[in-house]
Amino acid sequence: MLFDIRTIVGALIGLYGVILVVTGLVSDTAEDRARTGDWNINLWAGIAMLVVSAAFLAWAVLRPVKELVHKSEAQATDAPE
């Protein structure tokens, strides 16, 4: 498999998303909610990051990088020996 930056970006965003979801579920204080207008912002940001991560990883799987083949290499493999 060729190097694809989409998998690395998707994995990192997914990791941060999981951390934020866990943080939002475990440590949601009234003070935090007061600062964000009664929103659990860690939870919602984590869910959004997981969605973006899934989109990046799906993009990498559905549209893989194709290896560039030069014409001279293709002709050399097609020629009979």
Rosetta blueprint (number, residue, H / E / L):
1 M L
2 L L
3 F L
4 D L
5 I H
6 R H
7 T H
8 I H
9 V H
10 G H
11 A H
12 L H
13 I H
14 G H
15 L H
16 Y H
17 G H
18 V H
19 I H
20 L H
21 V H
22 V H
23 T H
24 G H
25 L H
26 V H
27 S L
28 D L
29 T L
30 A H
31 E H
32 D H
33 R H
34 A H
35 R H
36 T L
37 G L
38 D L
39 W L
40 N L
41 I H
42 N H
43 L H
44 W H
45 A H
46 G H
47 I H
48 A H
49 M H
50 L H
51 V H
52 V H
53 S H
54 A H
55 A H
56 F H
57 L H
58 A H
59 W H
60 A H
61 V H
62 L H
63 R L
64 P L
65 V L
66 K L
67 E L
68 L L
69 V L
70 H L
71 K H
72 S H
73 E H
74 A H
75 Q H
76 A H
77 T H
78 D H
79 A L
80 P L
81 E L
